[in-house]
Amino acid sequence: MSWKAFKSAEQALLGGVPMNWMTKWPGGFPIFLKSAIGAHVEDLDGNDYIDFCLGDTGAMAGHSSPEIGEAIRKQALIGISAMLPTLDSVVVANELAKRFGLPIWQFTVSATDANRHAIRYSRLVTGKRKIIVIDQCYHGSVDETFATLDASGNTIMREGNVGAPVDLDSTTRVVEFNDLVSMQNALKHNDVAAIIMEPAMTNVGIVLPESGYLQSVAELARKNSVIWIVDETHTISVGPGGMTAELGLRPDMLTIGKSVGGGIPTGTFGMTHEIASKVTKKTKRAVIDIGGVGGTLAGNALSLAAMRVTLMNVLTDENFAKMISLGNRWCNGVETVIKEFNMPWHVQRLGARGEYSFQEISPRTGREAAAALDFDLDQYIHLRLLNDGFLLTPFHNMALMSPYTSEEDVDAHTISFRAMCKDLVT
Ligand SMILES: Cc1ncc(COP(=O)(O)O)c(C=O)c1O
């Protein structure tokens, strides 16, 4: 039935899918969703899958948890989007402040928008034009971030960047992760408004920060009066306050989306009092709605009700402890198999998230990590495991745990992963 659905979808949807990246699902066509509950999804043909993709973090709180579903239902019956603030926004902002240490918050429809707005505010506040990004980063569909370095160290656009409005070297400088000298050099020109980065890279496999690296970046940003934006959209997998709380980081701005909405589209960004007051001073009320920071549905009542219940009742300390323990169990299983078959692969851990990549040692930079990417091998692995009843993200080999994931789910994956590795080496 998924195949039939795809054939009819091809008549109405570009590439037969509601959004282009869904063509990346393996097997020539995506399975069509019938239901997603807890840590499982079911397709139209009635096949059940253990879901380690979890909407690439959008469903990290588990699919359709009864608490979140009930809060959404209640709010949906009394007002979804009225362009007015609700009390939930105050509760959520206070909770985010407690978790991430930044006092002032704004809400968006996506993490992409949170990043776009944080970058715009950085330019507004500093009067500088450029941003620094990490090579091979991903922060959503944010124009300025689709930059990379050519062999001579020039900033160029990344392969696949569609319809870029301007040359990337007019907006962006690119540096390698874990490279403080490059960061220092990129800041020398005195034209940088913000450094935007994930505290651990998660979109090219996982690349962990070396000890002291993030603190040194913060220090460089401070010395150069540049705004340091930390994107915790994926790295919240390490705990309720992400790596910011875990490592005691003190970013000037912080962005996050996906998981915090429990599946309802949302994003949010936090800032210091100092930035907030500069933004307020530099913003004219009469034209505040046409300044490039906004979104009619941003901060809507439904998304805030969803965020409130997700943060207060589901993505709790207790559930994180469980998810992280499962993440370790998943990584241990995969690591044991890799050793058993002497595969030239390794596993990286990031709390409730684990990922294996096709290289023996942990990469230090995005470039090193990207060198090990293998789209065809990914497709084989994803299709094989899909046929065994596991859903992985269509992007590389990440697995994420929800509060509903069980030890049995994880161990079942280890068994299938072992059978696959055995076939790959024989
Ligand atoms: C680190 C990071 N930030 C931001 C985003 C953008 O999220 P969204 O696509 O929900 O806007 C992503 C998406 O994968 C991401 O990985």
PDBQT file of the ligand as one rigid body, heavy atoms in Angstrom, charges set to zero:
ROOT
HETATM    1  C1  LIG A 501      21.491  21.598  14.651  1.00  0.00    +0.000 C 
HETATM    2  C2  LIG A 501      20.243  21.945  13.913  1.00  0.00    +0.000 A 
HETATM    3  N1  LIG A 501      19.723  23.170  14.044  1.00  0.00    +0.000 NA
HETATM    4  C3  LIG A 501      18.607  23.532  13.414  1.00  0.00    +0.000 A 
HETATM    5  C4  LIG A 501      17.932  22.652  12.602  1.00  0.00    +0.000 A 
HETATM    6  C5  LIG A 501      16.698  23.092  11.896  1.00  0.00    +0.000 C 
HETATM    7  O1  LIG A 501      15.577  22.464  12.367  1.00  0.00    +0.000 OA
HETATM    8  P1  LIG A 501      14.207  22.619  11.547  1.00  0.00    +0.000 P 
HETATM    9  O2  LIG A 501      14.428  21.891  10.264  1.00  0.00    +0.000 OA
HETATM   10  O3  LIG A 501      13.223  21.951  12.420  1.00  0.00    +0.000 OA
HETATM   11  O4  LIG A 501      13.965  24.050  11.353  1.00  0.00    +0.000 OA
HETATM   12  C6  LIG A 501      18.437  21.372  12.434  1.00  0.00    +0.000 A 
HETATM   13  C7  LIG A 501      17.732  20.399  11.575  1.00  0.00    +0.000 C 
HETATM   14  O5  LIG A 501      18.080  19.268  11.432  1.00  0.00    +0.000 OA
HETATM   15  C8  LIG A 501      19.623  21.011  13.099  1.00  0.00    +0.000 A 
HETATM   16  O6  LIG A 501      20.150  19.800  12.942  1.00  0.00    +0.000 OA
ENDROOT
TORSDOF 0
